[in-house]
Amino acid sequence: MQTLTRPDGPPGVFAQDCLLCGSGCRAGILCVSCRDALPVARGDACPRCASSCSSAGDCGACLIDPPAFSATHAAFTYAFPVDRLLQRFKFHGDLALAGLFAEALCERVADRPLPDLLVAAPLAPRRLRKRGFNQAVEIGRKVGSRLSLRFDAGACVKRVDTVQQTELEGAERRRNLRGAFAVRGDVRGLRVAVIDDVMTTGTTMNELARTLLAAGASQVDAWVVARTPAPGESGT
């Protein structure tokens, strides 16, 4: 990636090419136009699971079978180009993107009550060794720093190397994750927010929240970079 000093900027300020359009940007990794064009999550979504909802309260699915987590705050809809940026971050190790995602999450929760503790959705040891980092930890560290919140990267662990959730559906997803997580930190009486990159069906987050509540947490919320749209729903 090309880096150069901007002749029109103050001394010591550098610019780089925008990751999406290639134009120069004075600060950050996206230019203002591309940053403003990112698919921000819908404001009228279900407050519990962040899926599309026609009513002012929880969606029908959450009313029928409430998840263990109390609320979901998603910065973006998982659609172009956020999907590409997340893939670049997670699978190609472009860790500079963690700052962009953390900033977006902080903006999303700016007017919300803050938790007592931030934790990261954990990876199984084998997957962590293969990837070299946990994307949720990278984002969580920056969110915690920006919001002056305590972040415990090791509070939750994944003790079972399960089949990837993307390969399963419905009840198989729930069975796959049953008993997969454990809590290593002290969460008794704490309001906890779990950081993750993408929420698809919410099965992973639900099992994490269930495990945290069983360990004594008073409330668990989901803070995710992106929420996948429902089938047939536009990502814009």
Order of alpha helices (4+ residues) and beta strands (2+ residues): beta-beta-beta-alpha-alpha-beta-alpha-alpha-beta-alpha-alpha-beta-beta-alpha-beta-beta-alpha-beta
